[in-house]
Structure formats: structure tokens, C-alpha cells
Amino acid sequence: MSASAPPLPVAIEVEAARYALLRRLAPSMRHHLVVNLQPIGMIYEVMDRRLKAPSPDLAHVQDSAGKINGFAKSALAACVDVVSWLAPDDSAGIAVPEAARECASLLSTSLSFRGYALRNEVGELTGTVRRPAIRHLLAGALLHCTDHQPAPAELVLTASSEPDAAVLRVVVRPVDSDQGMGTEANYRRLTWGDLQALADAEGVPLAREPNGLSLRLPWRPATA
């Protein structure tokens, strides 16, 4: 073990938290992967019927081929994206609003099935943060909040800019609604210790706040 490596118990704690997070994200990732693959088969069946016609409409066939190509490219991009969750590029940066949209898109459907509505109110902010840090911590924060606040509830995601960091906040508000199926999480709950381990590993201050939590993500240097 090198001198800069963390003590073994800490390393194990971080890896356990990362594993738990990825297990929790797996159903959403699966949906993210197949959403662009499913239409390809349907379009192929329509195209196949048109090609078997006595006088195929080649314009429609060409249009179908173009759609298949578009969905295939999107599916490939989704595969690369999922791999980047498993093997992140530590040097990659991302704008805070883009990261918020990414996490909201990934999790909103599964959260709604569990009875939680997700409102992304992150406005435009100048600058970028480390993509692996905001991805893992924001996704973990959203799951942690739903694990420890009974459904139905609403999660509101906001962000503000400070000179040296972007501050992300997740606020949980109980709502009077019967929306959602109240399904159980697919793996164990994420504890505060899990979130703290992830935050410490990424060098991101994490704090409890009334009805939620906050993350303080350092800005990347402008030349990075």
C-alpha cells in the first residue's frame, strides 16, 4: 500500500458505499439502456412488412432505417454513459445544471414508483465541477432522502453559486397524495455513513439541513 492510500477500513467503507449506490441505481440504469433499444425492434418489424409489399414504399423504408440508426446511436451513447458510472473519469467536468438534469432523468421514474415526486429547480450556474463527484453524491443524496422520509413526499433540488463552490440542496417535503405504489428499494438503504464516506472520498463537504441536506462541490479550475 502506498503512503498516500487511505487506511484499509476507510477504503472498505467507501467501496461498500459505492457498491450499495450502484446496486440501488441498477434498475434505473437498466431502463436507461433499454429505452432506446426497444423501439428498434418495432421499427424493424414495420420496415420488414413494407419491404415485403409488392411495391415497397422506399421513402418510408429509408425513413425507418434513419430512425433505427438514430436509436442505435442513442443506445450506444447510453451504454458509454452507464460504463462511466462504473469506471468514472476523474478528470471529467460537468456543469451543475446538466448534472442535475442527468440525475433527475435517471431517477425520477423509479422514485415516482416509490411515491416520491422530484422537482429539479436548479438554474443556470457558471462553471463546472467534477462529474464523478456530483453524479455519485447527488444520486446518493436523493436515494438517502427517500430511504429515510416516508412516501408520499416531494424532493426539491436547488443550487446556488459561491466563489469557490456550487452548493446543492435537497429538501424533502411530505405531501398529501396517494401517488406512487410505495414499492420497496431494490437493495439496502443508504445510510448517512454511506453518504459521508462518499463525500469524504470526493473531498465534498456534506451537511444536514432542515428537511434535507446540502453538498458543497468545489469549482474546477477554469483551465481544467
CYANA upper distance limits for C-alpha pairs under 8 A (distance plus 0.5 A):
  1 MET  CA      5 ALA  CA      6.90
  6 PRO  CA     10 VAL  CA      6.88
  6 PRO  CA     11 ALA  CA      6.55
  7 PRO  CA     11 ALA  CA      6.85
  8 LEU  CA     12 ILE  CA      6.65
  9 PRO  CA     13 GLU  CA      6.68
 10 VAL  CA     14 VAL  CA      6.75
 10 VAL  CA    197 ALA  CA      8.36
 11 ALA  CA     15 GLU  CA      6.69
 12 ILE  CA     16 ALA  CA      6.51
 13 GLU  CA     17 ALA  CA      6.74
 13 GLU  CA    194 ASP  CA      8.09
 13 GLU  CA    197 ALA  CA      7.17
 14 VAL  CA     18 ARG  CA      6.70
 14 VAL  CA    194 ASP  CA      7.82
 14 VAL  CA    197 ALA  CA      5.79
 14 VAL  CA    198 LEU  CA      6.45
 14 VAL  CA    201 ALA  CA      7.56
 15 GLU  CA     19 TYR  CA      6.55
 16 ALA  CA     20 ALA  CA      6.65
 16 ALA  CA    194 ASP  CA      8.39
 17 ALA  CA     21 LEU  CA      6.64
 17 ALA  CA    190 LEU  CA      8.22
 17 ALA  CA    194 ASP  CA      5.38
 17 ALA  CA    195 LEU  CA      7.85
 17 ALA  CA    197 ALA  CA      7.51
 17 ALA  CA    198 LEU  CA      7.27
 18 ARG  CA     22 LEU  CA      6.69
 18 ARG  CA    198 LEU  CA      7.71
 19 TYR  CA     23 ARG  CA      6.61
 20 ALA  CA     24 ARG  CA      6.72
 20 ALA  CA    187 TYR  CA      7.84
 20 ALA  CA    188 ARG  CA      7.66
 20 ALA  CA    190 LEU  CA      7.67
 21 LEU  CA     25 LEU  CA      6.71
 21 LEU  CA    136 HIS  CA      8.29
 21 LEU  CA    140 GLY  CA      6.83
 21 LEU  CA    190 LEU  CA      7.81
 22 LEU  CA     26 ALA  CA      6.48
 22 LEU  CA     86 LEU  CA      8.42
 23 ARG  CA    186 ASN  CA      8.28
 23 ARG  CA    187 TYR  CA      7.01
 24 ARG  CA    185 ALA  CA      7.85
 24 ARG  CA    186 ASN  CA      6.72
 24 ARG  CA    187 TYR  CA      6.30
 24 ARG  CA    188 ARG  CA      8.37
 25 LEU  CA     29 MET  CA      6.60
 25 LEU  CA    107 LEU  CA      8.42
 26 ALA  CA     30 ARG  CA      6.59
 27 PRO  CA     31 HIS  CA      6.85
 27 PRO  CA    110 SER  CA      8.46
 28 SER  CA     32 HIS  CA      6.60
 28 SER  CA    106 LEU  CA      6.49
 28 SER  CA    107 LEU  CA      6.80
 28 SER  CA    109 THR  CA      8.46
 28 SER  CA    110 SER  CA      7.09
 29 MET  CA     33 LEU  CA      6.68
 29 MET  CA     82 VAL  CA      7.22
 29 MET  CA    106 LEU  CA      7.66
 30 ARG  CA     34 VAL  CA      6.83
 31 HIS  CA     35 VAL  CA      6.35
 32 HIS  CA     36 ASN  CA      8.35
 32 HIS  CA     78 ALA  CA      7.22
 32 HIS  CA    106 LEU  CA      7.47
 33 LEU  CA     37 LEU  CA      7.80
 33 LEU  CA     75 ALA  CA      6.90
 33 LEU  CA     78 ALA  CA      6.22
 33 LEU  CA     79 CYS  CA      6.79
 33 LEU  CA     82 VAL  CA      8.39
 34 VAL  CA     38 GLN  CA      6.52
 34 VAL  CA     75 ALA  CA      7.97
 35 VAL  CA     39 PRO  CA      8.15
 35 VAL  CA     75 ALA  CA      8.40
 36 ASN  CA     40 ILE  CA      7.87
 36 ASN  CA     71 PHE  CA      5.89
 36 ASN  CA     72 ALA  CA      7.59
 36 ASN  CA     74 SER  CA      6.84
 36 ASN  CA     75 ALA  CA      5.73
 37 LEU  CA     41 GLY  CA      7.92
 37 LEU  CA     71 PHE  CA      7.27
 37 LEU  CA     72 ALA  CA      7.49
 37 LEU  CA     75 ALA  CA      6.70
 38 GLN  CA     42 MET  CA      7.62
 39 PRO  CA     43 ILE  CA      6.58
 39 PRO  CA     68 ILE  CA      8.47
 39 PRO  CA     71 PHE  CA      8.00
 40 ILE  CA     44 TYR  CA      6.57
 40 ILE  CA     68 ILE  CA      5.99
 40 ILE  CA     71 PHE  CA      7.21
 40 ILE  CA     72 ALA  CA      8.06
 41 GLY  CA     45 GLU  CA      6.83
 42 MET  CA     46 VAL  CA      7.00
 43 ILE  CA     47 MET  CA      6.64
 43 ILE  CA     64 SER  CA      6.84
 43 ILE  CA     67 LYS  CA      8.27
 43 ILE  CA     68 ILE  CA      7.43
 44 TYR  CA     48 ASP  CA      6.43
 44 TYR  CA     64 SER  CA      8.09
 44 TYR  CA     68 ILE  CA      8.18
 45 GLU  CA     49 ARG  CA      6.83
 46 VAL  CA     50 ARG  CA      6.85
 47 MET  CA     51 LEU  CA      6.68
 47 MET  CA     60 HIS  CA      8.47
 47 MET  CA     61 VAL  CA      6.21
 47 MET  CA     64 SER  CA      6.81
 47 MET  CA     65 ALA  CA      8.38
 48 ASP  CA     52 LYS  CA      6.87
 49 ARG  CA     53 ALA  CA      7.09
 50 ARG  CA     56 PRO  CA      6.09
 50 ARG  CA     57 ASP  CA      7.33
 50 ARG  CA     61 VAL  CA      7.47
 51 LEU  CA     56 PRO  CA      5.71
 51 LEU  CA     57 ASP  CA      8.21
 51 LEU  CA     61 VAL  CA      7.83
 52 LYS  CA     56 PRO  CA      7.47
 56 PRO  CA     61 VAL  CA      8.33
 57 ASP  CA     61 VAL  CA      6.90
 58 LEU  CA     62 GLN  CA      6.44
 59 ALA  CA     63 ASP  CA      6.70
 60 HIS  CA     64 SER  CA      6.68
 61 VAL  CA     65 ALA  CA      6.71
 62 GLN  CA     66 GLY  CA      6.71
 63 ASP  CA     67 LYS  CA      6.86
 64 SER  CA     68 ILE  CA      6.77
 65 ALA  CA     69 ASN  CA      6.72
 66 GLY  CA     70 GLY  CA      6.73
 67 LYS  CA     71 PHE  CA      6.72
 68 ILE  CA     72 ALA  CA      6.51
 69 ASN  CA     73 LYS  CA      6.73
 70 GLY  CA     74 SER  CA      6.83
 71 PHE  CA     75 ALA  CA      6.54
 72 ALA  CA     76 LEU  CA      6.67
 73 LYS  CA     77 ALA  CA      6.73
 74 SER  CA     78 ALA  CA      6.66
 75 ALA  CA     79 CYS  CA      6.75
 76 LEU  CA     80 VAL  CA      6.84
 77 ALA  CA     81 ASP  CA      6.60
 78 ALA  CA     82 VAL  CA      6.69
 79 CYS  CA     83 VAL  CA      6.78
 80 VAL  CA     84 SER  CA      6.83
 81 ASP  CA     85 TRP  CA      7.33
 82 VAL  CA     86 LEU  CA      7.35
 83 VAL  CA     87 ALA  CA      6.53
 83 VAL  CA     88 PRO  CA      8.20
 84 SER  CA     88 PRO  CA      5.12
 84 SER  CA     89 ASP  CA      7.44
 85 TRP  CA    132 PRO  CA      8.07
 88 PRO  CA    132 PRO  CA      6.51
 89 ASP  CA    132 PRO  CA      7.60
 90 ASP  CA    130 ARG  CA      7.68
 90 ASP  CA    131 ARG  CA      8.04
 90 ASP  CA    132 PRO  CA      6.89
 91 SER  CA    130 ARG  CA      7.51
 92 ALA  CA    130 ARG  CA      6.53
 92 ALA  CA    131 ARG  CA      6.12
 92 ALA  CA    132 PRO  CA      7.95
 93 GLY  CA    128 THR  CA      6.29
 93 GLY  CA    129 VAL  CA      5.89
 93 GLY  CA    130 ARG  CA      5.04
 93 GLY  CA    131 ARG  CA      5.31
 93 GLY  CA    220 ARG  CA      7.91
 94 ILE  CA     98 GLU  CA      7.32
 94 ILE  CA     99 ALA  CA      6.98
 94 ILE  CA    128 THR  CA      5.56
 94 ILE  CA    129 VAL  CA      6.14
 94 ILE  CA    130 ARG  CA      6.86
 94 ILE  CA    131 ARG  CA      5.74
 95 ALA  CA     99 ALA  CA      6.82
 95 ALA  CA    125 LEU  CA      7.94
 95 ALA  CA    126 THR  CA      8.03
 95 ALA  CA    127 GLY  CA      6.71
 95 ALA  CA    128 THR  CA      4.93
 95 ALA  CA    129 VAL  CA      6.92
 96 VAL  CA    100 ALA  CA      6.65
 96 VAL  CA    122 VAL  CA      8.48
 96 VAL  CA    124 GLU  CA      8.37
 96 VAL  CA    125 LEU  CA      7.20
 96 VAL  CA    127 GLY  CA      8.30
 96 VAL  CA    128 THR  CA      6.91
 96 VAL  CA    129 VAL  CA      7.35
 96 VAL  CA    134 ILE  CA      8.48
 96 VAL  CA    166 ALA  CA      8.15
 97 PRO  CA    101 ARG  CA      6.67
 97 PRO  CA    122 VAL  CA      6.34
 97 PRO  CA    123 GLY  CA      6.85
 97 PRO  CA    124 GLU  CA      6.53
 97 PRO  CA    125 LEU  CA      7.43
 98 GLU  CA    102 GLU  CA      6.59
 99 ALA  CA    103 CYS  CA      6.71
 99 ALA  CA    131 ARG  CA      7.95
 99 ALA  CA    134 ILE  CA      7.48
 99 ALA  CA    135 ARG  CA      7.14
100 ALA  CA    104 ALA  CA      6.50
100 ALA  CA    120 ASN  CA      7.62
100 ALA  CA    122 VAL  CA      7.48
100 ALA  CA    138 LEU  CA      8.32
101 ARG  CA    105 SER  CA      6.42
101 ARG  CA    120 ASN  CA      7.78
102 GLU  CA    106 LEU  CA      6.71
103 CYS  CA    107 LEU  CA      6.60
103 CYS  CA    135 ARG  CA      7.37
103 CYS  CA    138 LEU  CA      7.72
103 CYS  CA    139 ALA  CA      6.65
104 ALA  CA    108 SER  CA      5.88
104 ALA  CA    118 LEU  CA      7.70
104 ALA  CA    120 ASN  CA      7.44
105 SER  CA    109 THR  CA      8.23
107 LEU  CA    111 LEU  CA      6.51
107 LEU  CA    139 ALA  CA      8.30
108 SER  CA    112 SER  CA      6.54
108 SER  CA    117 ALA  CA      7.74
108 SER  CA    118 LEU  CA      6.52
109 THR  CA    113 PHE  CA      6.96
110 SER  CA    114 ARG  CA      7.13
111 LEU  CA    115 GLY  CA      6.92
111 LEU  CA    116 TYR  CA      5.70
111 LEU  CA    117 ALA  CA      7.34
111 LEU  CA    118 LEU  CA      8.06
112 SER  CA    116 TYR  CA      5.34
112 SER  CA    117 ALA  CA      6.09
112 SER  CA    118 LEU  CA      8.24
112 SER  CA    179 GLN  CA      8.27
112 SER  CA    180 GLY  CA      6.25
113 PHE  CA    180 GLY  CA      5.32
113 PHE  CA    181 MET  CA      5.96
113 PHE  CA    182 GLY  CA      7.18
113 PHE  CA    183 THR  CA      7.15
114 ARG  CA    151 ALA  CA      7.66
114 ARG  CA    180 GLY  CA      5.92
114 ARG  CA    181 MET  CA      6.07
114 ARG  CA    182 GLY  CA      4.82
114 ARG  CA    183 THR  CA      5.38
114 ARG  CA    184 GLU  CA      7.52
115 GLY  CA    151 ALA  CA      5.73
115 GLY  CA    152 PRO  CA      5.33
115 GLY  CA    153 ALA  CA      7.26
115 GLY  CA    178 ASP  CA      8.20
115 GLY  CA    179 GLN  CA      6.11
115 GLY  CA    180 GLY  CA      4.30
115 GLY  CA    181 MET  CA      6.58
115 GLY  CA    182 GLY  CA      5.90
115 GLY  CA    183 THR  CA      8.43
116 TYR  CA    146 THR  CA      7.82
116 TYR  CA    151 ALA  CA      6.69
116 TYR  CA    152 PRO  CA      6.13
116 TYR  CA    153 ALA  CA      5.55
116 TYR  CA    154 GLU  CA      6.03
116 TYR  CA    155 LEU  CA      7.51
116 TYR  CA    179 GLN  CA      8.46
116 TYR  CA    180 GLY  CA      7.60
117 ALA  CA    153 ALA  CA      7.01
117 ALA  CA    154 GLU  CA      5.20
117 ALA  CA    155 LEU  CA      6.59
118 LEU  CA    154 GLU  CA      6.46
118 LEU  CA    155 LEU  CA      5.33
118 LEU  CA    156 VAL  CA      6.65
118 LEU  CA    157 LEU  CA      8.16
119 ARG  CA    154 GLU  CA      7.87
119 ARG  CA    155 LEU  CA      6.55
119 ARG  CA    156 VAL  CA      5.32
119 ARG  CA    157 LEU  CA      6.64
120 ASN  CA    156 VAL  CA      6.65
120 ASN  CA    157 LEU  CA      5.44
120 ASN  CA    158 THR  CA      7.28
121 GLU  CA    156 VAL  CA      7.39
121 GLU  CA    157 LEU  CA      6.09
121 GLU  CA    158 THR  CA      5.60
121 GLU  CA    159 ALA  CA      8.25
122 VAL  CA    157 LEU  CA      6.89
122 VAL  CA    158 THR  CA      5.12
122 VAL  CA    159 ALA  CA      5.77
123 GLY  CA    158 THR  CA      8.15
123 GLY  CA    159 ALA  CA      7.60
125 LEU  CA    160 SER  CA      8.04
125 LEU  CA    161 SER  CA      7.15
127 GLY  CA    219 TRP  CA      7.07
127 GLY  CA    220 ARG  CA      7.89
127 GLY  CA    222 ALA  CA      8.02
128 THR  CA    219 TRP  CA      6.34
128 THR  CA    220 ARG  CA      6.28
129 VAL  CA    133 ALA  CA      8.38
129 VAL  CA    134 ILE  CA      7.73
129 VAL  CA    166 ALA  CA      8.38
129 VAL  CA    217 LEU  CA      7.10
129 VAL  CA    218 PRO  CA      6.86
129 VAL  CA    219 TRP  CA      5.45
129 VAL  CA    220 ARG  CA      5.71
130 ARG  CA    134 ILE  CA      6.98
130 ARG  CA    219 TRP  CA      8.24
130 ARG  CA    220 ARG  CA      7.21
131 ARG  CA    135 ARG  CA      6.45
132 PRO  CA    136 HIS  CA      6.58
133 ALA  CA    137 LEU  CA      6.47
133 ALA  CA    199 ALA  CA      8.39
133 ALA  CA    202 GLU  CA      6.28
133 ALA  CA    204 VAL  CA      8.29
133 ALA  CA    217 LEU  CA      8.37
134 ILE  CA    138 LEU  CA      6.08
134 ILE  CA    217 LEU  CA      7.74
135 ARG  CA    139 ALA  CA      6.53
136 HIS  CA    140 GLY  CA      6.38
136 HIS  CA    198 LEU  CA      8.25
137 LEU  CA    141 ALA  CA      6.37
137 LEU  CA    195 LEU  CA      7.59
137 LEU  CA    198 LEU  CA      7.33
137 LEU  CA    199 ALA  CA      7.23
137 LEU  CA    215 LEU  CA      8.38
138 LEU  CA    142 LEU  CA      6.71
139 ALA  CA    143 LEU  CA      6.81
140 GLY  CA    144 HIS  CA      6.44
140 GLY  CA    190 LEU  CA      7.88
140 GLY  CA    195 LEU  CA      7.11
141 ALA  CA    145 CYS  CA      6.62
141 ALA  CA    170 VAL  CA      7.97
141 ALA  CA    195 LEU  CA      7.55
141 ALA  CA    213 LEU  CA      8.16
142 LEU  CA    146 THR  CA      6.95
142 LEU  CA    155 LEU  CA      8.25
142 LEU  CA    170 VAL  CA      7.70
143 LEU  CA    147 ASP  CA      6.58
143 LEU  CA    190 LEU  CA      7.48
144 HIS  CA    148 HIS  CA      6.94
144 HIS  CA    189 ARG  CA      7.55
144 HIS  CA    190 LEU  CA      5.69
144 HIS  CA    191 THR  CA      7.07
144 HIS  CA    192 TRP  CA      7.93
144 HIS  CA    195 LEU  CA      8.39
145 CYS  CA    149 GLN  CA      6.56
145 CYS  CA    172 VAL  CA      7.56
145 CYS  CA    212 GLY  CA      7.51
146 THR  CA    150 PRO  CA      7.54
146 THR  CA    151 ALA  CA      8.12
147 ASP  CA    185 ALA  CA      8.46
147 ASP  CA    189 ARG  CA      6.34
147 ASP  CA    190 LEU  CA      7.44
149 GLN  CA    153 ALA  CA      7.98
149 GLN  CA    172 VAL  CA      8.05
150 PRO  CA    174 PRO  CA      8.44
151 ALA  CA    174 PRO  CA      7.87
151 ALA  CA    182 GLY  CA      7.27
152 PRO  CA    174 PRO  CA      6.79
152 PRO  CA    175 VAL  CA      6.37
152 PRO  CA    176 ASP  CA      7.60
152 PRO  CA    177 SER  CA      6.69
152 PRO  CA    178 ASP  CA      7.27
152 PRO  CA    179 GLN  CA      7.29
152 PRO  CA    180 GLY  CA      7.86
152 PRO  CA    182 GLY  CA      8.46
153 ALA  CA    172 VAL  CA      7.18
153 ALA  CA    173 ARG  CA      6.00
153 ALA  CA    174 PRO  CA      4.69
153 ALA  CA    175 VAL  CA      5.50
154 GLU  CA    172 VAL  CA      6.18
154 GLU  CA    173 ARG  CA      5.58
154 GLU  CA    174 PRO  CA      6.71
154 GLU  CA    175 VAL  CA      7.06
155 LEU  CA    170 VAL  CA      7.02
155 LEU  CA    171 VAL  CA      6.16
155 LEU  CA    172 VAL  CA      5.15
155 LEU  CA    173 ARG  CA      6.95
156 VAL  CA    169 ARG  CA      8.48
156 VAL  CA    170 VAL  CA      6.19
156 VAL  CA    171 VAL  CA      5.68
156 VAL  CA    172 VAL  CA      6.99
156 VAL  CA    173 ARG  CA      8.46
157 LEU  CA    168 LEU  CA      7.76
157 LEU  CA    169 ARG  CA      6.31
157 LEU  CA    170 VAL  CA      5.31
157 LEU  CA    171 VAL  CA      7.16
158 THR  CA    168 LEU  CA      6.39
158 THR  CA    169 ARG  CA      5.81
158 THR  CA    170 VAL  CA      7.20
159 ALA  CA    166 ALA  CA      7.36
159 ALA  CA    167 VAL  CA      5.96
159 ALA  CA    168 LEU  CA      4.90
159 ALA  CA    169 ARG  CA      6.57
160 SER  CA    166 ALA  CA      6.43
160 SER  CA    167 VAL  CA      5.78
160 SER  CA    168 LEU  CA      7.21
161 SER  CA    165 ALA  CA      6.94
161 SER  CA    166 ALA  CA      5.27
161 SER  CA    167 VAL  CA      6.79
162 GLU  CA    166 ALA  CA      6.41
162 GLU  CA    167 VAL  CA      7.80
164 ASP  CA    218 PRO  CA      6.36
164 ASP  CA    219 TRP  CA      6.36
165 ALA  CA    216 ARG  CA      6.53
165 ALA  CA    217 LEU  CA      5.70
165 ALA  CA    218 PRO  CA      4.59
165 ALA  CA    219 TRP  CA      5.50
166 ALA  CA    216 ARG  CA      6.25
166 ALA  CA    217 LEU  CA      5.67
166 ALA  CA    218 PRO  CA      6.85
166 ALA  CA    219 TRP  CA      7.23
167 VAL  CA    214 SER  CA      7.20
167 VAL  CA    215 LEU  CA      6.09
167 VAL  CA    216 ARG  CA      5.00
167 VAL  CA    217 LEU  CA      6.77
168 LEU  CA    214 SER  CA      5.98
168 LEU  CA    215 LEU  CA      5.58
168 LEU  CA    216 ARG  CA      6.96
168 LEU  CA    217 LEU  CA      8.27
169 ARG  CA    212 GLY  CA      7.84
169 ARG  CA    213 LEU  CA      6.35
169 ARG  CA    214 SER  CA      4.84
169 ARG  CA    215 LEU  CA      6.98
170 VAL  CA    212 GLY  CA      5.90
170 VAL  CA    213 LEU  CA      6.04
170 VAL  CA    214 SER  CA      6.86
171 VAL  CA    210 PRO  CA      8.33
171 VAL  CA    211 ASN  CA      6.03
171 VAL  CA    212 GLY  CA      4.91
171 VAL  CA    213 LEU  CA      7.30
172 VAL  CA    211 ASN  CA      5.97
172 VAL  CA    212 GLY  CA      6.20
173 ARG  CA    211 ASN  CA      7.61
185 ALA  CA    189 ARG  CA      7.80
190 LEU  CA    194 ASP  CA      6.53
190 LEU  CA    195 LEU  CA      7.81
191 THR  CA    195 LEU  CA      7.12
192 TRP  CA    196 GLN  CA      6.57
193 GLY  CA    197 ALA  CA      6.55
194 ASP  CA    198 LEU  CA      6.83
195 LEU  CA    199 ALA  CA      6.55
196 GLN  CA    200 ASP  CA      6.48
196 GLN  CA    206 LEU  CA      7.29
197 ALA  CA    201 ALA  CA      6.66
198 LEU  CA    202 GLU  CA      6.81
199 ALA  CA    203 GLY  CA      6.44
199 ALA  CA    204 VAL  CA      5.43
199 ALA  CA    205 PRO  CA      6.95
199 ALA  CA    206 LEU  CA      6.92
200 ASP  CA    204 VAL  CA      6.64
200 ASP  CA    205 PRO  CA      7.82
204 VAL  CA    215 LEU  CA      7.25
204 VAL  CA    216 ARG  CA      6.34
204 VAL  CA    217 LEU  CA      6.06
204 VAL  CA    218 PRO  CA      7.74
205 PRO  CA    215 LEU  CA      6.51
205 PRO  CA    216 ARG  CA      5.86
205 PRO  CA    217 LEU  CA      7.86
206 LEU  CA    213 LEU  CA      7.92
206 LEU  CA    214 SER  CA      6.44
206 LEU  CA    215 LEU  CA      5.41
206 LEU  CA    216 ARG  CA      7.15
207 ALA  CA    213 LEU  CA      6.17
207 ALA  CA    214 SER  CA      5.85
207 ALA  CA    215 LEU  CA      7.21
208 ARG  CA    212 GLY  CA      6.79
208 ARG  CA    213 LEU  CA      4.90
208 ARG  CA    214 SER  CA      6.98
209 GLU  CA    213 LEU  CA      5.21
209 GLU  CA    214 SER  CA      7.21
220 ARG  CA    224 ALA  CA      6.96
